[in-house]
Amino acid sequence: MRRLLLPLLALLPLEAQAQTAPAEQDSGIVVRGSREAPSDWREAETDHVIVLSNGSERELVRIARNLERLHFLLSVLLNRIDKPDETVKLRVTLVGDSAEFDAMDLRNLRSKPGPFADAFPVTRYYDPREDGAILASTRIDQKAVLEPGVSLASIGSVLAATVPPTPTEQGGGGVPSAAALGQTTSFGASDPLAVSVNSVDVPLPAEGRIYAGYAQHFLLTYFPAAYPRWYVDGFGELFSTLVAREDGVLEYGRPPEGIRRVLDHYHSVRVADVLTGKALTDKGFADRWTPFHAWALTHMLFVDEERQGQLRAYLRAIANGAPPEQAVQAFGDLDELQRGFVRYGERKVWYDRLTYPPDRVAEPIVHQLTKGQAAFLKGRLELGSRVELPEPAPPGTDPKRAADIERARRRAIAARDTWLADLRKDAARYPTNVEAQLLLAEAECRSDDSAQCLTAADRALVLAPGHVDALTWRGVALTQQAIAGPAAERKARLKAARAIIARANRADTENPLPLLAYYRSFADAGETPPDVAVEGLEKVVETVPAAPGPRLLLAEALAQRGNADAARKALRPVVAGAYDSPERTKAAAIVAMLPAN
């Protein structure tokens, strides 16, 4: 539903805005630009993505361009060419090697794929945040080792124990020993002797993970619905092998390299268990299922015309609320489906080509980030995994389960507090870094420390007067303080907080943050949000369709207004979608309380 946003400013008297505007000292503005030292990070922006990387500019431009080409391809295939698009651009951050990526401990709370066999590590992070989805991935190619071989480095170390030192090892000239050569780095083998022989492995190109992640984002953003997880995984894998040729040809649907080896190695997957979702509760399923299996199953169902119709019926049934064990009946004889899946990797399979007009994909706009801009890129990625806390166990929970939940919650709180303390120290070391202050303000507000949030937001406003996010977090902090303060002062203080939020909205009516903050200023205070606040939520759901948080808020508002059908529809991707997000339990509780159709 396309709805014009009513200006929030119209709800508020001008006097309130003037009284509550933060002090902004023009003399304190720090001019930040070319005089600040450049970093090794660059940003490439296209019509639909913003890609950040500290790799080569050539690699960055190629990936950004190819993601835009992939967007065009998906738009053609799914009939979205030249359709209106009000969604927030996906931010893609390409981190160095897998060790650097793993060190951030980015937990996929809202998009956990698989589960996959241990040989296939998850090296991408996707978070459909309420102010815009983010994707992070390593940019270093890896491989899945199905069967380890013998390391020549280990052989060399054994030989070295029985061979006298060479002149090199004694400080002279000569050839280094095998022990000296047998070293590895986090980027892979640093010399031939570090390679294993007789191993069975398949490549996992980094770009494939990025393209798969974008395809999944496209599906969940432009066609939000309740999808089974295997299908979201498989849909992404179909486009993981994208080839974008310089002559304007896009190739998609190619099998990943080594798929025959993978399907032969993991040969006991029951398709019926995958389609019904039973596999997700099978502890041994992760030992047999891989992204290559997801590719094969989805590809098989896409290629055969009869299976295409069955797949559409199956997905339609699940989207309309049918349980998977009922929806799977659309495929008919499941034993025949199983036999077809087993045979699928034994023959050549279809892939397709599409030629795109070069003028449909513009060149990315690239600029180099300063060291200040780059310093907190990883912190922004880490934010979601740190400030999101497990909900307390609901009343009536089994005591053992409740104790486990409480222990997990205490661990999460301790981890958040440690991360937040480090962030405060870092932000204090960079007092003129607006990115640092904005990140700290958001982290403090989302951790319910309104005083610290207000301080950080005001620092950011001195550095960047009128910054929309800084104004919003200032308004959020004032809202929290108004709700926690004396009841006699609440009405006036909430009015002042909403004036700040309205100012942010007026500066950028497309930004989801002020709209969410405005709605929450009523809901969190126990007041009935006005119609314009609910319309703002509808706008947010249009701009970040994959985010479960705004859907939850909108459904609550619609349910309060007696619109049960619309509330149920808004929550369907959350309650029955591919991922068990933190919002799912509350969403299910809302649906359970709605009157029957």
Sequence and secondary structure as in RCSB ss.txt:
>XXXX:A:sequence
MRRLLLPLLALLPLEAQAQTAPAEQDSGIVVRGSREAPSDWREAETDHVIVLSNGSERELVRIARNLERLHFLLS
VLLNRIDKPDETVKLRVTLVGDSAEFDAMDLRNLRSKPGPFADAFPVTRYYDPREDGAILASTRIDQKAVLEPGV
SLASIGSVLAATVPPTPTEQGGGGVPSAAALGQTTSFGASDPLAVSVNSVDVPLPAEGRIYAGYAQHFLLTYFPA
AYPRWYVDGFGELFSTLVAREDGVLEYGRPPEGIRRVLDHYHSVRVADVLTGKALTDKGFADRWTPFHAWALTHM
LFVDEERQGQLRAYLRAIANGAPPEQAVQAFGDLDELQRGFVRYGERKVWYDRLTYPPDRVAEPIVHQLTKGQAA
FLKGRLELGSRVELPEPAPPGTDPKRAADIERARRRAIAARDTWLADLRKDAARYPTNVEAQLLLAEAECRSDDS
AQCLTAADRALVLAPGHVDALTWRGVALTQQAIAGPAAERKARLKAARAIIARANRADTENPLPLLAYYRSFADA
GETPPDVAVEGLEKVVETVPAAPGPRLLLAEALAQRGNADAARKALRPVVAGAYDSPERTKAAAIVAMLPAN
>XXXX:A:secstr
       GGGGS HHHHHHH     GGG    STTS EEEEEEEE SSEEEEESS HHHHHHHHHHHHHHHHHHH
HHTT TT       EEEEEESSHHHHHHT    SS       TTS   EEEE  TT  EEEEE S EEEEEE  E
EHHHHHHHHHTTS   TTTTTSSS   HHHH  EETTEESSGGGSEES EEEEE HHHHHHHHHHHHHHHHHS  
   HHHHHHHHHHTTT EE TTSEEEE    TTHHHHHHHS    HHHHHHTGGGG TTGGGT  HHHHHHHHHH
HHHSHHHHHHHHHHHHHHHTT  HHHHGGGG  HHHHHHHHHHHTTS    EEEE  GGGS   EEEEEEHHHHT
THHHHHHHHHHH       TT  HHHHHHHHHHHHHHHHHHHHHHHHHHHHHHH TT HHHHHHHHHHHHHTT H
HHHHHHHHHHHHHSTT HHHHHHHHHHHHHHHHHS HHHHHHHHHHHHHHHHHHHHH TT HHHHHHHHHHHHTT
T    HHHHHHHHHHHHHSTT HHHHHHHHHHHHHTT HHHHHHHHHHHHSSSS  TTHHHHHHHHHHS   
